[in-house]
Amino acid sequence: MSERPNVVLVHGHDIGRFLSCHGRASVPSPNLEAFADGAVVFDNAFSTAPLCTPARSSLFTGMSPHVNGLMGLAHDAWRYRHSVRTMPEVLSRYGYDSALVGLQHEHPDPTVLGFGEVRGMGFLPRAWPVAEEAAAWLQDRPADGAPFLLTVGMWEAHRPWRPEDYEFADPTMVDVPAFLPDNEHTREDLAGFHGAIRQFDAAVGHLLRAIDAHPVRANTLVIVTTDHGAALPRAKGTLYDPGVEVALVIRPPAAWGTTPARTTTMVSHLDILPTLVELAGGGPRPEWEGRSLVPDLRGVAPDEERELFFEKTYHDRYDPIRAVRTGRHKLIRNFADGPLLTLAKDLEESPTRRGMGDAHLAPRPALELYDLLADPAERTNLAGEPAYQPVLADLEARLDSWMKATADPLLDGAIDRPAPASRLLDAQPDLPARAG
């Protein structure tokens, strides 16, 4: 059996950390809770962006969206830059076979992403067909074959949440997060959300049982994560924590004998590719912005302060925002005028929107500073408070330094939409060399 572990990477859609294993007790997710009980749970994990394509681009490249090129949605012509290499392309250099089953959101044509095999052409309509197809793919794998990367993408829990598709929860029993108004409209919305998560959880449970029944179980690393925050106002589409927080549960191979654990160390989707490459026998690369989580998985989390950077550029409209987060503070810089919250079409039409009033339409400030320990809901903007000016100056300097080091095109002014992709050119040009 190869010392290089097989990898099964399962990613859900628009869920954030809305799972019982991450403290959402009312969310029906027993299969993932049982999985987490035997794994390493990262309770402080984040995406780089609050939107589907940009967030997934970082997961699969180890680079921020403006670095890899996917600053907006793939179906709006955003493309990886020429020199970017995706997770399956990188791991193939270490002898890995790869397959994609189900959803991806990096390119309209999933066959160009570097996978050796694509089942369902990158999309299957519901979680159960995806899980069944992934389990069938696994059954065809010999236990002593080449190591593999199996990426399993599920639509759930993207809106819409319809009663004909999902078994809704009891609205009176859902837990309403602090960033939403607790009223009948929000509870109606969350009841449908919980129903979609229930189906996601059941399907993932089916796949996990297939893995555990296969001889590859002893040497297979299983990652379950979500792309970005939940599809709720003040979450998806924002750089507040509910917009960029993700579930992240990793179960090392059984042969490791790892003790299940939870960690509050701040980690990022940028860390996944460096982790997998280290396990494959490789080392870090200068273009990767994350770090390997192998020490965390072996119970030796680094004892150091870390900063994470977040960004939004395009969704269904131009909305340029950048942010930096430490363990204690967050600075959000809004680069264009607009309302406090810009709601995508699915959020604007949601039941929650009907019951939240219009306070979010007030003008946004240029700078937002939050003390995350005193104000975890990010409600009190401290950017104008004299006592916080040293913190503000420090975080502004960090954000500026990161934007310059990564050649963020926003430094040169407004970012245009890309030209429509053509048959002859389907990539974005590379960025200039990094400063310093």
N, C-alpha and C positions, 0 to 999 in steps of 0.2 A: 504493500500500500504506500502511495506517495506521501512524503512528509508535508507536501504542500496541501493545505486543506481545500476541499471543495467549498464553494460559496453559494448559498441561496440567499438572494436579496429580495425581500418582499416590500413593496412600497404601496401605501394607501394614499388616497386623494382627498385633500381638503379636510383632514381630520385633526391636525395639530396634535395635542396631547389628550384629546377627549377619549381616554381609555381608562378602565378601572385600575389597571396596573400603574397608571400615572396619577392616581388620586381622585379620579372622577367616579365616585362610588355608584352613581345612578346609571352609568353607561353600561349597557349589556354587552360585556366583552369577556366572558369566562374563559374562553380558549386562550386568549392572549394573556390573561392573568395567570393561568396555569403555566404557560410558556415562560412568563417573566419570573415565576417562582424558581425556575431552574436555570436562570440566565443572569447576565449583567445588565442592569437597568440604569440608563443614563437619564436622570431626572432633570437635567439642565442642558438639553441638547437643542440646537437651533439650525434652521436653514440660513441661507444667505439672503433670501428674498421671499416676499410674501405671496408669490404668484407661481403658477405651475411650471412653465417652461424655464424661467430664470432659476428657480429653486432647484429643479432637477438637473439643470446644466452643471451646477456646482457639485451636486452629489456624484455625477458621473465623470467629472473632469478634475476635481480638486482645485478649481479656479472660480473666482467671483464672476458673475454674469458679464460685467463689462469687459473682463479680461478674455473670457472664452467667446464672447460675441452675442450670446442669447439674452439681450436686454429686454426682449418682449416675447410675445407668443410665437411659436413656430408657424402657426397657420397665418400669421401676419408677415411672413417672409423673413423673420429673424433667423439667422443661421450661425453655426459655429464658424470661427475664424479658420483660415487655411491650415495652420500648423497645429490645431488642437487635436489631441488624441483622447478618445473616450475610454472608459473603464474596460470594455471588452477588447478594444484594440491594444491597450497597455498590457493587460493580463495575457493576451495571446503570445506576447514576447517571452513569457515565462512558461509556455507550454500548455496554457489553459484552453480548453474548448469553451464555447459560450453559446447561450440561447436566451432569447427574449420570448416570454409568453405573456400575452395581454398588453396592457397599456404602456405606452411611452409618450412623452410630450416634448421631444427634442427636435423632431423633424417630421414632415408629412409622410415621408417614406422611411419606415423603420429599417429597411434593408441596407441603408447607407451608414448605419451607426456602428458597424464593426462586429456585430454578432455573427457567429458562425451559422446560426439557425434562428429563424423567426417564425413563431407559430401564432396564427390569428392575425397576421399582418400588423402586429403592434396594438391591436385593439380587439377585445371581446366585450360584449355588452354588459355583463354582470360578473360579480365576483365568483360565483359558483362555476361557470364554464371555464374561467381562468384557472381556478384551483384544480379542476379536474384535468385540464390539459397539461398543467405543470406536473401533476402527479403521474400522468401517462408518460410524459417525457422522462421523468425520473425512472420509471419502471424499465425503460430501455437502456439505462446506463449500467454498464458492468461495474462491479465493486472495485475492480483492480485496473480500471482504465485511466486515461489522462485526467488530471484534475479539471474541474469545470466551474464556470460561473453561470448560474441560472438566475436570471432576473425576472421577477414575477410582479407585474403591475396591475393594479385593480382600480376600476372606475370609482368605487365607493370610497368616500361618501360625498362625491360631487353632487351638487344640486342638479335637477329637482329631486325632492323627496316626495314621492307620490304614494298614497295608500295602496294603490294597486301593485306597487313594486315592493313595498316594505311593510313589515308589521310594526306599526307605530307604538311607541311607549305611552304609558298613561301620563298625560300632561301634568297632572298634580304631583307626580312622583319624580320628575326630573329636577336636577340641581341646576339652578340658573347661575352662570358665572357673574362675578362682581362687575364686569365691564358691560353688562347688558341690563336693561330694565326688567324687573320681575313682574310680568303681567301676562294676561291670557294669550297675547299675540306671540310673545317670546316663547312661552311654554308650548304653544301649538307647533312652532317652528322646531324647537328642540325635540319634541316627540317624534317628528319625522326624521330628524338627524340621528337620533338614537336608533331608529329602525334601520337606517342605512348602515350604521356601524355594526348592529347586530348581524347583518348579512355578511359584512366584511369579516367579522370575527369568526363566524361559522365557517366561511370558506378558507380562511387562513388555518383554522383548526384542522380541516380536512387535509390540507397540504402538509401540515406538521406531522400528522399521523402517518402520511405516506413516507415522509422522510425517516421517521422513527422506525418504520417497518422495513426499511431498506438497509442492506449492509453498509452503505456509504455513511450511515449515521455516525459511526465512530470517528470519521475524519471530515465532517462537514460543519462549517461555520454557518449559522443561520442569523440573518439580520432582518429585523422587522422595523420599518420606519414609516414616516409620513412625509409628504413633500413640503408642507408649510402649515401655517395656522388654519384654523377652522373657517368655513365659509359663513361667517357671521360678521355683522357690523362691528367695527373697531378691532377686528382680527384680520382675516384675509384682506390683502391689499394695503395694509399699514405696516409700519415698522415698530409698532408697539409689540411687547412680548407676545400677546395672543396671535399676532400675525406671522411671527417667525419661529415660534416654539414648535418643536416636533417631538413625536414619540421616537425613542430609539432603544431597542432591546436587542442585545446580541448574545447568542448562545454559542460559546466556543465548542469545538469538537469534543465528543464524549471522551476521547482518548486523552484529552488534557487533564481531566479530573478537576476542572475549575470549580471553586466554591461559589455558588450564587451570591450576588452582591448588588447593592445599589450605590450609586455615586452621584454626588451633586456637583462634581467638577464640570465646569462649563466647556462643552464640546460642540463641534460643528459638523455639518455634512461634508465640509471640506476635508475632514479627517478620514473619511471612509476609504478613499482610494489609496492614500499613503499607508493605511492599515493593511489593506489587502496586498499591496505590493511588498510590504515587509514580510508578510506571511508567505508570499510566493518566493522570497529569497532576494528581493531587490532592495534598493535604498531610495531615499528621498530625492526629489528633483526640484530644481530651482523655481520652476513655474508653479509648483503646488503651494498653496497658501496654508494648508492645514498641517497637522502632525499625526503621527501614528498613534492609534489607541491600543496597540498591543500591550504596553505597560498597564493600562487600565484593566484590560481583560485578564491580566495575570495578577491583579491585585496590588499593583504598584503605581497608583495614580500620581502624576507629577504634582509637587507642592509649589505651585507658582501662580502668580496672578496672570490672567490672560485677558486680552481684549478681542472682541469679535466685531466685525463690520457687516452692515446690512445695506441693501440698496433696493430701490425701485426706480424704474425709468418709464416703461410703457406697460399698460395693460390694455384696456379698451380706449385709453386716452393717454396723453403725455402727462406724467406726474413724477418729476424728478426729485427724489429724496435720497439722502444718504444718512447713515447713523453709525455710531460706535457705542459699544456696550462693554462695561467692565462688570465685575461682580457686584459693584455698589451703585454705579451711575450709568445713565444713558443720555447721549446727546443725539438729537435728531435735527438735521438741517434740511429745511424745505427750500428748494432752489427755484420754485415758481409760485406765484400767487394761486390761491385756490381756497376751498372750504377746509374746515378742520378735518373732515373725512370725505374722501371721494368713494362713492359706492359703485361697484360694478353692477351691471344690469341685473344679475341674478340676486344680488343683495338688495338693490333698490326695489325689486318686486317681491321681496320676502315678507312673511308675516311679521317678523321682528321689526322691519322698517315701519310697518303700519302703526306700531305702538311706541316708537322712540322719539316722536316729535321732530323738530327741525333745528335743534341747537347745534348739530354738527355742520350746519351750513354757514356758521359764522366764519369770518376770515381766519386763516391759519397764521401763526407767527412764523418768522423766518427761522427761529431757533427754539427748540424745546429741550429742556434739561430736567431729568427726573432722578430723584433719590430712590432707588429701587428697594431699599430696606425699609425706609419710612413710608414709602408710597408705591407698593408693588403694582397697584392698578394704573399707575402713570396718569394721575389726574391733576397733579399740582405742578405746573411749569415753573421751575426755579431759575430760568435763564436771566431774569431781571433782578434777582435777589443779590444784594451786595455780598452777603456772606458766602455765596456760591461762585463768585467770579473766578477765584483760583481754579476751582474744579472745571468751570466752563472753559477757561483758557487752556487748561491741560487737554481736555477732550477735543477742543477745536484743533489744537496742534496735532494731536494723534490722527484725527480724521483727515486733515490736510496732508499729512505725511503719507498716509496710506493711499490717498487719491493720487498723489504725485508719483509714488513708487510703483503704482499699478497702472499709470498712464490713463487714468479715468478720463474719457472724452468729455465728461461734463465740465471739466475745468476749462475747456475751450469755448463753452457756451452751450446753447440748447442743442440737443441731439436729435437729428432728423430720423424719421422712419427709414428703414432700408429700402432700396429699390426692389421692385418685385423680382423674385428669383426667376432665372431663365434656365432654359435647357443647357446652355453653354456655361453658365456661371452660377453656382449654387453654394457660395461661401462668402464670408465677409473678409476683407483684408486684415492682415495682422496689425496689431498695435505697434508703435515704435518701441525701441528698446527701453527698458525701465531705467529710471533715473537712479544714480548711485549704485 
